[in-house]
Amino acid sequence: MSSDHIKIVWIYPDLLSTYGDQGNTIMLERRAALRGIPTRTVHLRSDEHVPDDGDIYLLGGGEDRPQILAAQRLRKDGGLHAAVQAGKAVFAVCAGYQILGHEFGGEEGQPLPGLGLLDIRSGRGERRAVGEVVGDVAAELNVPRITGFENHQGVTSIGPNAKPLAKVVAGVGNGDGQGFEGAYAGHVLGTYMHGPALVRNPALADLLLYWALGVEIPPLDYSWAGRLREERLNAVLPAT
């Protein structure tokens, strides 16, 4: 954080906001406010330049054509690349997750170039994954078991310069047969989980705030977000 507040950049809500993932911005604002940390959220339309002074950048889900347009405009713009090079936090969901990679599947399943900001490659599978997904997060991220809702036909493989976000306990996740969900490298993190993901998993929101601030943040008391997480986990895995 380079100023007196955390700047959250919600990228292209006019293209990538199909599945309610804007709730991720609200959750970040709320978790920061509960700690007395001011935030400012910018809703960045697709005809606007991606600023390089954000602290957390968010991308949501979308249909095929908007996803293609978003990838084209972000490649041409270059602002998100500059943000990643500067170590800023990026959180992307579903279509946004695929866009971060080297390639993703187009409207007819043809490979299209992504942003190359995360070492993943995505294509289109034969079956659509729809339903609850649960995963055990990589230990180094210090985030407990995550829960979300997946609705995608993507198949994503992770290259050597990225790591799996979580090991799938229930659901499909990346769908490449390796049993993982999502991927991350540095401060760039992607997932297929809707829900919205940060509302269901407040510890993920706190991880992004920690990356933005660069210092440890105090824990919060148990809240409705914690109850929601437990409710969804118990609905999928009653013995959890």
ChimeraX attribute file (.defattr): number of C-alpha atoms within 10 A of each C-alpha:
attribute: neighborCount
match mode: 1-to-1
recipient: residues
	/A:1	18
	/A:2	11
	/A:3	8
	/A:4	9
	/A:5	14
	/A:6	23
	/A:7	21
	/A:8	23
	/A:9	23
	/A:10	25
	/A:11	27
	/A:12	22
	/A:13	19
	/A:14	15
	/A:15	20
	/A:16	28
	/A:17	21
	/A:18	15
	/A:19	17
	/A:20	14
	/A:21	27
	/A:22	21
	/A:23	18
	/A:24	25
	/A:25	22
	/A:26	15
	/A:27	21
	/A:28	23
	/A:29	21
	/A:30	17
	/A:31	20
	/A:32	19
	/A:33	12
	/A:34	11
	/A:35	12
	/A:36	9
	/A:37	16
	/A:38	14
	/A:39	17
	/A:40	12
	/A:41	17
	/A:42	15
	/A:43	16
	/A:44	16
	/A:45	15
	/A:46	18
	/A:47	10
	/A:48	12
	/A:49	16
	/A:50	24
	/A:51	16
	/A:52	16
	/A:53	18
	/A:54	23
	/A:55	26
	/A:56	26
	/A:57	25
	/A:58	24
	/A:59	28
	/A:60	30
	/A:61	28
	/A:62	22
	/A:63	16
	/A:64	15
	/A:65	12
	/A:66	18
	/A:67	23
	/A:68	21
	/A:69	14
	/A:70	24
	/A:71	23
	/A:72	16
	/A:73	16
	/A:74	21
	/A:75	17
	/A:76	11
	/A:77	17
	/A:78	15
	/A:79	16
	/A:80	23
	/A:81	18
	/A:82	15
	/A:83	20
	/A:84	18
	/A:85	11
	/A:86	13
	/A:87	14
	/A:88	23
	/A:89	24
	/A:90	28
	/A:91	24
	/A:92	25
	/A:93	28
	/A:94	28
	/A:95	29
	/A:96	25
	/A:97	29
	/A:98	31
	/A:99	32
	/A:100	31
	/A:101	23
	/A:102	19
	/A:103	22
	/A:104	28
	/A:105	24
	/A:106	16
	/A:107	13
	/A:108	8
	/A:109	14
	/A:110	11
	/A:111	16
	/A:112	17
	/A:113	18
	/A:114	26
	/A:115	21
	/A:116	16
	/A:117	19
	/A:118	26
	/A:119	20
	/A:120	27
	/A:121	23
	/A:122	27
	/A:123	19
	/A:124	20
	/A:125	16
	/A:126	8
	/A:127	11
	/A:128	15
	/A:129	21
	/A:130	13
	/A:131	15
	/A:132	21
	/A:133	25
	/A:134	25
	/A:135	23
	/A:136	18
	/A:137	21
	/A:138	17
	/A:139	10
	/A:140	6
	/A:141	13
	/A:142	11
	/A:143	18
	/A:144	15
	/A:145	18
	/A:146	27
	/A:147	30
	/A:148	25
	/A:149	21
	/A:150	23
	/A:151	19
	/A:152	23
	/A:153	18
	/A:154	26
	/A:155	23
	/A:156	28
	/A:157	21
	/A:158	21
	/A:159	15
	/A:160	7
	/A:161	11
	/A:162	18
	/A:163	19
	/A:164	22
	/A:165	22
	/A:166	25
	/A:167	20
	/A:168	22
	/A:169	19
	/A:170	17
	/A:171	22
	/A:172	26
	/A:173	32
	/A:174	28
	/A:175	23
	/A:176	17
	/A:177	11
	/A:178	15
	/A:179	17
	/A:180	25
	/A:181	27
	/A:182	28
	/A:183	25
	/A:184	24
	/A:185	15
	/A:186	15
	/A:187	18
	/A:188	22
	/A:189	24
	/A:190	28
	/A:191	26
	/A:192	29
	/A:193	29
	/A:194	25
	/A:195	19
	/A:196	22
	/A:197	24
	/A:198	27
	/A:199	27
	/A:200	28
	/A:201	23
	/A:202	23
	/A:203	21
	/A:204	21
	/A:205	24
	/A:206	22
	/A:207	18
	/A:208	23
	/A:209	24
	/A:210	16
	/A:211	20
	/A:212	22
	/A:213	18
	/A:214	10
	/A:215	10
	/A:216	11
	/A:217	14
	/A:218	9
	/A:219	10
	/A:220	11
	/A:221	8
	/A:222	8
	/A:223	9
	/A:224	11
	/A:225	17
	/A:226	15
	/A:227	12
	/A:228	16
	/A:229	19
	/A:230	18
	/A:231	15
	/A:232	20
	/A:233	22
	/A:234	12
	/A:235	12
	/A:236	17
	/A:237	13
	/A:238	10
	/A:239	7
	/A:240	8
